[in-house]
Amino acid sequence: MLRRELAELPEYVATVPPGDRRHAEIVARHIDFVALVLHVHHEGEDILVWPKLAERVPADAAPVLAAMQAEHAGIDCGLTALTDAAASWRANPEVAHREAVVDALRELAPVVDSHLAAEEADALVLIDTYLSAPEWAEVGMHGIAHLQPEQFPLFFGMLLHDLDPELYKVLRATLPPDLFAELSVSGPQEYDRHRRRLATAA
């Protein structure tokens, strides 16, 4: 999800005409939302995952945990640069500010991609081995707790779009059935509408 959103955002930004404050506002708000989702996901891991693993994994796995935390700190700096650039563009939606947002996105995206690849290659095996399923699910609940109720459909639409079937099963088992049933319909609908707004401000 995060890879996709960060990869698509530069094109959305670049197509906003200079001076189009309404369209810039829509895209800048989406940048802020993606940045929030990424930040609270990493925050959840920093609070709920790495400390537990530090107590449980063999000593030779400690460098993996240290690398994950260091990369989180670097990504946070990139997120700050991105949201600052988006705020300037939102206030003054001209070409120079727009290009600063595109530059910040293009700097951040490969860093996040590299981090996620390393997490998938090195950290997930530790998580699968040394954390219980409920402990890992706490990270997702931590992220959801930072969302406003009106943001749930968009978030779940983003999450469900192109979701791996196995992860879909995990998500379905984690949420209350009524809530999953509602969001599995309203989420994709809201995400489709939102993508059209990002592209056209319609």
Secondary structure as UniProt FT lines:
FT   HELIX           2..14
FT   TURN            18..19
FT   HELIX           21..48
FT   HELIX           50..56
FT   HELIX           59..61
FT   HELIX           62..91
FT   HELIX           95..118
FT   HELIX           119..123
FT   HELIX           124..130
FT   HELIX           133..145
FT   HELIX           149..151
FT   HELIX           152..160
FT   TURN            161..162
FT   HELIX           165..174
FT   HELIX           177..200
//
